Amino acid sequence: MKPRSRAKQTRSLHDRLAEFAAAARAEAASLPEGRERDRLLKTIRRAEAASEFEAWASAPEPAPKQPL
């Protein structure tokens, strides 16, 4: 079986997600109210949540989740 070719990431996942969210936020600001803008805003929220999760998961000793 042929080994997978893997690209070495030069920037952290947090940085890439932040850059994506900033670019998507700028694009969403230029769109009129509607489905496309709502879809983009939802994608931004998901990227921010993924960034927060990645920061939590990669911490040296993850803190327990706080009760609501």
mmCIF file of the N, C-alpha and C atoms, coordinates in Angstrom:
data_MODEL
# 
_entry.id   MODEL 
# 
loop_
_atom_site.group_PDB 
_atom_site.id 
_atom_site.type_symbol 
_atom_site.label_atom_id 
_atom_site.label_alt_id 
_atom_site.label_comp_id 
_atom_site.label_asym_id 
_atom_site.label_entity_id 
_atom_site.label_seq_id 
_atom_site.pdbx_PDB_ins_code 
_atom_site.Cartn_x 
_atom_site.Cartn_y 
_atom_site.Cartn_z 
_atom_site.occupancy 
_atom_site.B_iso_or_equiv 
_atom_site.pdbx_formal_charge 
_atom_site.auth_seq_id 
_atom_site.auth_comp_id 
_atom_site.auth_asym_id 
_atom_site.auth_atom_id 
_atom_site.pdbx_PDB_model_num 
ATOM 1   N N  . MET A 1 1  ? 0.836   -1.170 0.000  1.00 0.00 ? 1  MET A N  1 
ATOM 2   C CA . MET A 1 1  ? 0.000   0.000  0.000  1.00 0.00 ? 1  MET A CA 1 
ATOM 3   C C  . MET A 1 1  ? 0.892   1.248  0.000  1.00 0.00 ? 1  MET A C  1 
ATOM 4   N N  . LYS A 1 2  ? 0.511   2.207  -0.783 1.00 0.00 ? 2  LYS A N  1 
ATOM 5   C CA . LYS A 1 2  ? 1.269   3.452  -0.897 1.00 0.00 ? 2  LYS A CA 1 
ATOM 6   C C  . LYS A 1 2  ? 1.038   4.316  0.352  1.00 0.00 ? 2  LYS A C  1 
ATOM 7   N N  . PRO A 1 3  ? 2.119   4.829  0.968  1.00 0.00 ? 3  PRO A N  1 
ATOM 8   C CA . PRO A 1 3  ? 1.934   5.685  2.146  1.00 0.00 ? 3  PRO A CA 1 
ATOM 9   C C  . PRO A 1 3  ? 1.277   7.015  1.763  1.00 0.00 ? 3  PRO A C  1 
ATOM 10  N N  . ARG A 1 4  ? 0.498   7.524  2.680  1.00 0.00 ? 4  ARG A N  1 
ATOM 11  C CA . ARG A 1 4  ? -0.161  8.810  2.444  1.00 0.00 ? 4  ARG A CA 1 
ATOM 12  C C  . ARG A 1 4  ? 0.868   9.925  2.403  1.00 0.00 ? 4  ARG A C  1 
ATOM 13  N N  . SER A 1 5  ? 0.670   10.856 1.502  1.00 0.00 ? 5  SER A N  1 
ATOM 14  C CA . SER A 1 5  ? 1.549   12.021 1.496  1.00 0.00 ? 5  SER A CA 1 
ATOM 15  C C  . SER A 1 5  ? 0.922   13.056 2.426  1.00 0.00 ? 5  SER A C  1 
ATOM 16  N N  . ARG A 1 6  ? 1.701   13.548 3.327  1.00 0.00 ? 6  ARG A N  1 
ATOM 17  C CA . ARG A 1 6  ? 1.196   14.499 4.311  1.00 0.00 ? 6  ARG A CA 1 
ATOM 18  C C  . ARG A 1 6  ? 1.927   15.830 4.152  1.00 0.00 ? 6  ARG A C  1 
ATOM 19  N N  . ALA A 1 7  ? 1.167   16.884 4.243  1.00 0.00 ? 7  ALA A N  1 
ATOM 20  C CA . ALA A 1 7  ? 1.752   18.217 4.164  1.00 0.00 ? 7  ALA A CA 1 
ATOM 21  C C  . ALA A 1 7  ? 2.102   18.676 5.578  1.00 0.00 ? 7  ALA A C  1 
ATOM 22  N N  . LYS A 1 8  ? 3.260   19.228 5.749  1.00 0.00 ? 8  LYS A N  1 
ATOM 23  C CA . LYS A 1 8  ? 3.675   19.754 7.042  1.00 0.00 ? 8  LYS A CA 1 
ATOM 24  C C  . LYS A 1 8  ? 3.043   21.133 7.211  1.00 0.00 ? 8  LYS A C  1 
ATOM 25  N N  . GLN A 1 9  ? 2.255   21.281 8.258  1.00 0.00 ? 9  GLN A N  1 
ATOM 26  C CA . GLN A 1 9  ? 1.610   22.565 8.513  1.00 0.00 ? 9  GLN A CA 1 
ATOM 27  C C  . GLN A 1 9  ? 2.624   23.519 9.135  1.00 0.00 ? 9  GLN A C  1 
ATOM 28  N N  . THR A 1 10 ? 2.696   24.722 8.609  1.00 0.00 ? 10 THR A N  1 
ATOM 29  C CA . THR A 1 10 ? 3.645   25.701 9.127  1.00 0.00 ? 10 THR A CA 1 
ATOM 30  C C  . THR A 1 10 ? 2.997   26.639 10.128 1.00 0.00 ? 10 THR A C  1 
ATOM 31  N N  . ARG A 1 11 ? 1.658   26.676 10.123 1.00 0.00 ? 11 ARG A N  1 
ATOM 32  C CA . ARG A 1 11 ? 0.925   27.529 11.074 1.00 0.00 ? 11 ARG A CA 1 
ATOM 33  C C  . ARG A 1 11 ? 0.008   26.650 11.905 1.00 0.00 ? 11 ARG A C  1 
ATOM 34  N N  . SER A 1 12 ? -0.266  27.088 13.110 1.00 0.00 ? 12 SER A N  1 
ATOM 35  C CA . SER A 1 12 ? -1.111  26.291 13.998 1.00 0.00 ? 12 SER A CA 1 
ATOM 36  C C  . SER A 1 12 ? -2.558  26.277 13.494 1.00 0.00 ? 12 SER A C  1 
ATOM 37  N N  . LEU A 1 13 ? -3.296  25.282 13.946 1.00 0.00 ? 13 LEU A N  1 
ATOM 38  C CA . LEU A 1 13 ? -4.709  25.182 13.582 1.00 0.00 ? 13 LEU A CA 1 
ATOM 39  C C  . LEU A 1 13 ? -5.456  26.419 14.058 1.00 0.00 ? 13 LEU A C  1 
ATOM 40  N N  . HIS A 1 14 ? -5.128  26.892 15.255 1.00 0.00 ? 14 HIS A N  1 
ATOM 41  C CA . HIS A 1 14 ? -5.771  28.095 15.793 1.00 0.00 ? 14 HIS A CA 1 
ATOM 42  C C  . HIS A 1 14 ? -5.568  29.284 14.851 1.00 0.00 ? 14 HIS A C  1 
ATOM 43  N N  . ASP A 1 15 ? -4.353  29.475 14.373 1.00 0.00 ? 15 ASP A N  1 
ATOM 44  C CA . ASP A 1 15 ? -4.060  30.591 13.463 1.00 0.00 ? 15 ASP A CA 1 
ATOM 45  C C  . ASP A 1 15 ? -4.814  30.451 12.141 1.00 0.00 ? 15 ASP A C  1 
ATOM 46  N N  . ARG A 1 16 ? -4.850  29.230 11.602 1.00 0.00 ? 16 ARG A N  1 
ATOM 47  C CA . ARG A 1 16 ? -5.555  29.017 10.333 1.00 0.00 ? 16 ARG A CA 1 
ATOM 48  C C  . ARG A 1 16 ? -7.053  29.238 10.488 1.00 0.00 ? 16 ARG A C  1 
ATOM 49  N N  . LEU A 1 17 ? -7.629  28.773 11.603 1.00 0.00 ? 17 LEU A N  1 
ATOM 50  C CA . LEU A 1 17 ? -9.061  28.983 11.831 1.00 0.00 ? 17 LEU A CA 1 
ATOM 51  C C  . LEU A 1 17 ? -9.374  30.464 12.035 1.00 0.00 ? 17 LEU A C  1 
ATOM 52  N N  . ALA A 1 18 ? -8.499  31.176 12.748 1.00 0.00 ? 18 ALA A N  1 
ATOM 53  C CA . ALA A 1 18 ? -8.706  32.606 12.972 1.00 0.00 ? 18 ALA A CA 1 
ATOM 54  C C  . ALA A 1 18 ? -8.642  33.374 11.653 1.00 0.00 ? 18 ALA A C  1 
ATOM 55  N N  . GLU A 1 19 ? -7.695  33.012 10.796 1.00 0.00 ? 19 GLU A N  1 
ATOM 56  C CA . GLU A 1 19 ? -7.584  33.669 9.493  1.00 0.00 ? 19 GLU A CA 1 
ATOM 57  C C  . GLU A 1 19 ? -8.825  33.396 8.637  1.00 0.00 ? 19 GLU A C  1 
ATOM 58  N N  . PHE A 1 20 ? -9.275  32.143 8.649  1.00 0.00 ? 20 PHE A N  1 
ATOM 59  C CA . PHE A 1 20 ? -10.476 31.787 7.898  1.00 0.00 ? 20 PHE A CA 1 
ATOM 60  C C  . PHE A 1 20 ? -11.678 32.569 8.412  1.00 0.00 ? 20 PHE A C  1 
ATOM 61  N N  . ALA A 1 21 ? -11.847 32.646 9.737  1.00 0.00 ? 21 ALA A N  1 
ATOM 62  C CA . ALA A 1 21 ? -12.993 33.346 10.320 1.00 0.00 ? 21 ALA A CA 1 
ATOM 63  C C  . ALA A 1 21 ? -12.956 34.834 9.973  1.00 0.00 ? 21 ALA A C  1 
ATOM 64  N N  . ALA A 1 22 ? -11.775 35.435 10.000 1.00 0.00 ? 22 ALA A N  1 
ATOM 65  C CA . ALA A 1 22 ? -11.660 36.859 9.668  1.00 0.00 ? 22 ALA A CA 1 
ATOM 66  C C  . ALA A 1 22 ? -12.026 37.113 8.206  1.00 0.00 ? 22 ALA A C  1 
ATOM 67  N N  . ALA A 1 23 ? -11.540 36.267 7.314  1.00 0.00 ? 23 ALA A N  1 
ATOM 68  C CA . ALA A 1 23 ? -11.859 36.432 5.892  1.00 0.00 ? 23 ALA A CA 1 
ATOM 69  C C  . ALA A 1 23 ? -13.348 36.200 5.642  1.00 0.00 ? 23 ALA A C  1 
ATOM 70  N N  . ALA A 1 24 ? -13.913 35.199 6.291  1.00 0.00 ? 24 ALA A N  1 
ATOM 71  C CA . ALA A 1 24 ? -15.340 34.909 6.119  1.00 0.00 ? 24 ALA A CA 1 
ATOM 72  C C  . ALA A 1 24 ? -16.195 36.023 6.707  1.00 0.00 ? 24 ALA A C  1 
ATOM 73  N N  . ARG A 1 25 ? -15.747 36.603 7.826  1.00 0.00 ? 25 ARG A N  1 
ATOM 74  C CA . ARG A 1 25 ? -16.491 37.706 8.441  1.00 0.00 ? 25 ARG A CA 1 
ATOM 75  C C  . ARG A 1 25 ? -16.499 38.921 7.514  1.00 0.00 ? 25 ARG A C  1 
ATOM 76  N N  . ALA A 1 26 ? -15.377 39.190 6.854  1.00 0.00 ? 26 ALA A N  1 
ATOM 77  C CA . ALA A 1 26 ? -15.312 40.304 5.904  1.00 0.00 ? 26 ALA A CA 1 
ATOM 78  C C  . ALA A 1 26 ? -16.237 40.049 4.722  1.00 0.00 ? 26 ALA A C  1 
ATOM 79  N N  . GLU A 1 27 ? -16.267 38.806 4.250  1.00 0.00 ? 27 GLU A N  1 
ATOM 80  C CA . GLU A 1 27 ? -17.163 38.468 3.144  1.00 0.00 ? 27 GLU A CA 1 
ATOM 81  C C  . GLU A 1 27 ? -18.623 38.588 3.573  1.00 0.00 ? 27 GLU A C  1 
ATOM 82  N N  . ALA A 1 28 ? -18.940 38.136 4.786  1.00 0.00 ? 28 ALA A N  1 
ATOM 83  C CA . ALA A 1 28 ? -20.319 38.204 5.284  1.00 0.00 ? 28 ALA A CA 1 
ATOM 84  C C  . ALA A 1 28 ? -20.777 39.652 5.428  1.00 0.00 ? 28 ALA A C  1 
ATOM 85  N N  . ALA A 1 29 ? -19.855 40.537 5.787  1.00 0.00 ? 29 ALA A N  1 
ATOM 86  C CA . ALA A 1 29 ? -20.214 41.944 5.947  1.00 0.00 ? 29 ALA A CA 1 
ATOM 87  C C  . ALA A 1 29 ? -20.622 42.568 4.618  1.00 0.00 ? 29 ALA A C  1 
ATOM 88  N N  . SER A 1 30 ? -20.102 42.029 3.521  1.00 0.00 ? 30 SER A N  1 
ATOM 89  C CA . SER A 1 30 ? -20.425 42.595 2.211  1.00 0.00 ? 30 SER A CA 1 
ATOM 90  C C  . SER A 1 30 ? -21.694 41.993 1.605  1.00 0.00 ? 30 SER A C  1 
ATOM 91  N N  . LEU A 1 31 ? -22.222 40.943 2.225  1.00 0.00 ? 31 LEU A N  1 
ATOM 92  C CA . LEU A 1 31 ? -23.416 40.293 1.690  1.00 0.00 ? 31 LEU A CA 1 
ATOM 93  C C  . LEU A 1 31 ? -24.685 40.908 2.276  1.00 0.00 ? 31 LEU A C  1 
ATOM 94  N N  . PRO A 1 32 ? -25.756 40.924 1.506  1.00 0.00 ? 32 PRO A N  1 
ATOM 95  C CA . PRO A 1 32 ? -27.035 41.388 2.056  1.00 0.00 ? 32 PRO A CA 1 
ATOM 96  C C  . PRO A 1 32 ? -27.620 40.316 2.973  1.00 0.00 ? 32 PRO A C  1 
ATOM 97  N N  . GLU A 1 33 ? -28.583 40.719 3.805  1.00 0.00 ? 33 GLU A N  1 
ATOM 98  C CA . GLU A 1 33 ? -29.269 39.760 4.668  1.00 0.00 ? 33 GLU A CA 1 
ATOM 99  C C  . GLU A 1 33 ? -29.838 38.644 3.808  1.00 0.00 ? 33 GLU A C  1 
ATOM 100 N N  . GLY A 1 34 ? -29.721 37.422 4.280  1.00 0.00 ? 34 GLY A N  1 
ATOM 101 C CA . GLY A 1 34 ? -30.276 36.308 3.521  1.00 0.00 ? 34 GLY A CA 1 
ATOM 102 C C  . GLY A 1 34 ? -29.628 34.991 3.880  1.00 0.00 ? 34 GLY A C  1 
ATOM 103 N N  . ARG A 1 35 ? -29.981 33.971 3.131  1.00 0.00 ? 35 ARG A N  1 
ATOM 104 C CA . ARG A 1 35 ? -29.509 32.617 3.425  1.00 0.00 ? 35 ARG A CA 1 
ATOM 105 C C  . ARG A 1 35 ? -28.002 32.474 3.313  1.00 0.00 ? 35 ARG A C  1 
ATOM 106 N N  . GLU A 1 36 ? -27.429 33.057 2.277  1.00 0.00 ? 36 GLU A N  1 
ATOM 107 C CA . GLU A 1 36 ? -25.984 32.915 2.064  1.00 0.00 ? 36 GLU A CA 1 
ATOM 108 C C  . GLU A 1 36 ? -25.203 33.546 3.217  1.00 0.00 ? 36 GLU A C  1 
ATOM 109 N N  . ARG A 1 37 ? -25.627 34.718 3.653  1.00 0.00 ? 37 ARG A N  1 
ATOM 110 C CA . ARG A 1 37 ? -24.960 35.395 4.775  1.00 0.00 ? 37 ARG A CA 1 
ATOM 111 C C  . ARG A 1 37 ? -25.139 34.592 6.063  1.00 0.00 ? 37 ARG A C  1 
ATOM 112 N N  . ASP A 1 38 ? -26.342 34.080 6.294  1.00 0.00 ? 38 ASP A N  1 
ATOM 113 C CA . ASP A 1 38 ? -26.595 33.270 7.482  1.00 0.00 ? 38 ASP A CA 1 
ATOM 114 C C  . ASP A 1 38 ? -25.739 32.004 7.480  1.00 0.00 ? 38 ASP A C  1 
ATOM 115 N N  . ARG A 1 39 ? -25.602 31.382 6.308  1.00 0.00 ? 39 ARG A N  1 
ATOM 116 C CA . ARG A 1 39 ? -24.771 30.184 6.190  1.00 0.00 ? 39 ARG A CA 1 
ATOM 117 C C  . ARG A 1 39 ? -23.316 30.504 6.522  1.00 0.00 ? 39 ARG A C  1 
ATOM 118 N N  . LEU A 1 40 ? -22.850 31.640 6.031  1.00 0.00 ? 40 LEU A N  1 
ATOM 119 C CA . LEU A 1 40 ? -21.472 32.046 6.285  1.00 0.00 ? 40 LEU A CA 1 
ATOM 120 C C  . LEU A 1 40 ? -21.256 32.357 7.770  1.00 0.00 ? 40 LEU A C  1 
ATOM 121 N N  . LEU A 1 41 ? -22.209 33.025 8.403  1.00 0.00 ? 41 LEU A N  1 
ATOM 122 C CA . LEU A 1 41 ? -22.088 33.328 9.826  1.00 0.00 ? 41 LEU A CA 1 
ATOM 123 C C  . LEU A 1 41 ? -22.095 32.048 10.664 1.00 0.00 ? 41 LEU A C  1 
ATOM 124 N N  . LYS A 1 42 ? -22.877 31.070 10.259 1.00 0.00 ? 42 LYS A N  1 
ATOM 125 C CA . LYS A 1 42 ? -22.902 29.785 10.954 1.00 0.00 ? 42 LYS A CA 1 
ATOM 126 C C  . LYS A 1 42 ? -21.549 29.084 10.824 1.00 0.00 ? 42 LYS A C  1 
ATOM 127 N N  . THR A 1 43 ? -20.953 29.164 9.642  1.00 0.00 ? 43 THR A N  1 
ATOM 128 C CA . THR A 1 43 ? -19.638 28.572 9.413  1.00 0.00 ? 43 THR A CA 1 
ATOM 129 C C  . THR A 1 43 ? -18.584 29.261 10.279 1.00 0.00 ? 43 THR A C  1 
ATOM 130 N N  . ILE A 1 44 ? -18.691 30.571 10.426 1.00 0.00 ? 44 ILE A N  1 
ATOM 131 C CA . ILE A 1 44 ? -17.758 31.325 11.269 1.00 0.00 ? 44 ILE A CA 1 
ATOM 132 C C  . ILE A 1 44 ? -17.877 30.864 12.719 1.00 0.00 ? 44 ILE A C  1 
ATOM 133 N N  . ARG A 1 45 ? -19.104 30.707 13.208 1.00 0.00 ? 45 ARG A N  1 
ATOM 134 C CA . ARG A 1 45 ? -19.303 30.239 14.582 1.00 0.00 ? 45 ARG A CA 1 
ATOM 135 C C  . ARG A 1 45 ? -18.692 28.850 14.779 1.00 0.00 ? 45 ARG A C  1 
ATOM 136 N N  . ARG A 1 46 ? -18.830 27.994 13.795 1.00 0.00 ? 46 ARG A N  1 
ATOM 137 C CA . ARG A 1 46 ? -18.247 26.652 13.884 1.00 0.00 ? 46 ARG A CA 1 
ATOM 138 C C  . ARG A 1 46 ? -16.721 26.715 13.922 1.00 0.00 ? 46 ARG A C  1 
ATOM 139 N N  . ALA A 1 47 ? -16.134 27.587 13.119 1.00 0.00 ? 47 ALA A N  1 
ATOM 140 C CA . ALA A 1 47 ? -14.672 27.729 13.111 1.00 0.00 ? 47 ALA A CA 1 
ATOM 141 C C  . ALA A 1 47 ? -14.178 28.246 14.461 1.00 0.00 ? 47 ALA A C  1 
ATOM 142 N N  . GLU A 1 48 ? -14.907 29.195 15.047 1.00 0.00 ? 48 GLU A N  1 
ATOM 143 C CA . GLU A 1 48 ? -14.522 29.724 16.353 1.00 0.00 ? 48 GLU A CA 1 
ATOM 144 C C  . GLU A 1 48 ? -14.654 28.655 17.433 1.00 0.00 ? 48 GLU A C  1 
ATOM 145 N N  . ALA A 1 49 ? -15.713 27.849 17.364 1.00 0.00 ? 49 ALA A N  1 
ATOM 146 C CA . ALA A 1 49 ? -15.895 26.766 18.331 1.00 0.00 ? 49 ALA A CA 1 
ATOM 147 C C  . ALA A 1 49 ? -14.781 25.729 18.184 1.00 0.00 ? 49 ALA A C  1 
ATOM 148 N N  . ALA A 1 50 ? -14.409 25.418 16.960 1.00 0.00 ? 50 ALA A N  1 
ATOM 149 C CA . ALA A 1 50 ? -13.330 24.459 16.721 1.00 0.00 ? 50 ALA A CA 1 
ATOM 150 C C  . ALA A 1 50 ? -12.009 24.991 17.263 1.00 0.00 ? 50 ALA A C  1 
ATOM 151 N N  . SER A 1 51 ? -11.785 26.285 17.114 1.00 0.00 ? 51 SER A N  1 
ATOM 152 C CA . SER A 1 51 ? -10.565 26.895 17.616 1.00 0.00 ? 51 SER A CA 1 
ATOM 153 C C  . SER A 1 51 ? -10.515 26.820 19.143 1.00 0.00 ? 51 SER A C  1 
ATOM 154 N N  . GLU A 1 52 ? -11.646 27.099 19.797 1.00 0.00 ? 52 GLU A N  1 
ATOM 155 C CA . GLU A 1 52 ? -11.709 27.017 21.254 1.00 0.00 ? 52 GLU A CA 1 
ATOM 156 C C  . GLU A 1 52 ? -11.487 25.580 21.722 1.00 0.00 ? 52 GLU A C  1 
ATOM 157 N N  . PHE A 1 53 ? -12.100 24.624 21.032 1.00 0.00 ? 53 PHE A N  1 
ATOM 158 C CA . PHE A 1 53 ? -11.928 23.221 21.401 1.00 0.00 ? 53 PHE A CA 1 
ATOM 159 C C  . PHE A 1 53 ? -10.477 22.790 21.225 1.00 0.00 ? 53 PHE A C  1 
ATOM 160 N N  . GLU A 1 54 ? -9.858  23.200 20.134 1.00 0.00 ? 54 GLU A N  1 
ATOM 161 C CA . GLU A 1 54 ? -8.466  22.836 19.872 1.00 0.00 ? 54 GLU A CA 1 
ATOM 162 C C  . GLU A 1 54 ? -7.562  23.398 20.960 1.00 0.00 ? 54 GLU A C  1 
ATOM 163 N N  . ALA A 1 55 ? -7.821  24.633 21.391 1.00 0.00 ? 55 ALA A N  1 
ATOM 164 C CA . ALA A 1 55 ? -7.018  25.236 22.455 1.00 0.00 ? 55 ALA A CA 1 
ATOM 165 C C  . ALA A 1 55 ? -7.201  24.463 23.759 1.00 0.00 ? 55 ALA A C  1 
ATOM 166 N N  . TRP A 1 56 ? -8.434  24.068 24.048 1.00 0.00 ? 56 TRP A N  1 
ATOM 167 C CA . TRP A 1 56 ? -8.716  23.304 25.262 1.00 0.00 ? 56 TRP A CA 1 
ATOM 168 C C  . TRP A 1 56 ? -8.056  21.928 25.199 1.00 0.00 ? 56 TRP A C  1 
ATOM 169 N N  . ALA A 1 57 ? -8.188  21.251 24.063 1.00 0.00 ? 57 ALA A N  1 
ATOM 170 C CA . ALA A 1 57 ? -7.680  19.891 23.924 1.00 0.00 ? 57 ALA A CA 1 
ATOM 171 C C  . ALA A 1 57 ? -6.158  19.836 23.899 1.00 0.00 ? 57 ALA A C  1 
ATOM 172 N N  . SER A 1 58 ? -5.511  20.880 23.423 1.00 0.00 ? 58 SER A N  1 
ATOM 173 C CA . SER A 1 58 ? -4.055  20.859 23.315 1.00 0.00 ? 58 SER A CA 1 
ATOM 174 C C  . SER A 1 58 ? -3.368  21.480 24.526 1.00 0.00 ? 58 SER A C  1 
ATOM 175 N N  . ALA A 1 59 ? -4.137  21.904 25.523 1.00 0.00 ? 59 ALA A N  1 
ATOM 176 C CA . ALA A 1 59 ? -3.547  22.451 26.743 1.00 0.00 ? 59 ALA A CA 1 
ATOM 177 C C  . ALA A 1 59 ? -2.774  21.336 27.453 1.00 0.00 ? 59 ALA A C  1 
ATOM 178 N N  . PRO A 1 60 ? -1.702  21.688 28.169 1.00 0.00 ? 60 PRO A N  1 
ATOM 179 C CA . PRO A 1 60 ? -0.907  20.662 28.841 1.00 0.00 ? 60 PRO A CA 1 
ATOM 180 C C  . PRO A 1 60 ? -1.749  19.777 29.766 1.00 0.00 ? 60 PRO A C  1 
ATOM 181 N N  . GLU A 1 61 ? -2.626  20.383 30.521 1.00 0.00 ? 61 GLU A N  1 
ATOM 182 C CA . GLU A 1 61 ? -3.510  19.633 31.401 1.00 0.00 ? 61 GLU A CA 1 
ATOM 183 C C  . GLU A 1 61 ? -4.893  20.249 31.271 1.00 0.00 ? 61 GLU A C  1 
ATOM 184 N N  . PRO A 1 62 ? -5.727  19.688 30.414 1.00 0.00 ? 62 PRO A N  1 
ATOM 185 C CA . PRO A 1 62 ? -7.043  20.293 30.190 1.00 0.00 ? 62 PRO A CA 1 
ATOM 186 C C  . PRO A 1 62 ? -7.827  20.460 31.486 1.00 0.00 ? 62 PRO A C  1 
ATOM 187 N N  . ALA A 1 63 ? -8.399  21.640 31.649 1.00 0.00 ? 63 ALA A N  1 
ATOM 188 C CA . ALA A 1 63 ? -9.222  21.920 32.822 1.00 0.00 ? 63 ALA A CA 1 
ATOM 189 C C  . ALA A 1 63 ? -10.569 21.233 32.663 1.00 0.00 ? 63 ALA A C  1 
ATOM 190 N N  . PRO A 1 64 ? -11.167 20.814 33.775 1.00 0.00 ? 64 PRO A N  1 
ATOM 191 C CA . PRO A 1 64 ? -12.494 20.204 33.660 1.00 0.00 ? 64 PRO A CA 1 
ATOM 192 C C  . PRO A 1 64 ? -13.514 21.226 33.191 1.00 0.00 ? 64 PRO A C  1 
ATOM 193 N N  . LYS A 1 65 ? -14.514 20.753 32.496 1.00 0.00 ? 65 LYS A N  1 
ATOM 194 C CA . LYS A 1 65 ? -15.554 21.640 31.978 1.00 0.00 ? 65 LYS A CA 1 
ATOM 195 C C  . LYS A 1 65 ? -16.332 22.231 33.144 1.00 0.00 ? 65 LYS A C  1 
ATOM 196 N N  . GLN A 1 66 ? -16.575 23.529 33.090 1.00 0.00 ? 66 GLN A N  1 
ATOM 197 C CA . GLN A 1 66 ? -17.309 24.214 34.144 1.00 0.00 ? 66 GLN A CA 1 
ATOM 198 C C  . GLN A 1 66 ? -18.794 23.901 34.042 1.00 0.00 ? 66 GLN A C  1 
ATOM 199 N N  . PRO A 1 67 ? -19.465 23.653 35.177 1.00 0.00 ? 67 PRO A N  1 
ATOM 200 C CA . PRO A 1 67 ? -20.913 23.411 35.116 1.00 0.00 ? 67 PRO A CA 1 
ATOM 201 C C  . PRO A 1 67 ? -21.652 24.674 34.707 1.00 0.00 ? 67 PRO A C  1 
ATOM 202 N N  . LEU A 1 68 ? -22.780 24.481 34.065 1.00 0.00 ? 68 LEU A N  1 
ATOM 203 C CA . LEU A 1 68 ? -23.578 25.624 33.601 1.00 0.00 ? 68 LEU A CA 1 
ATOM 204 C C  . LEU A 1 68 ? -24.312 26.281 34.714 1.00 0.00 ? 68 LEU A C  1 
# 
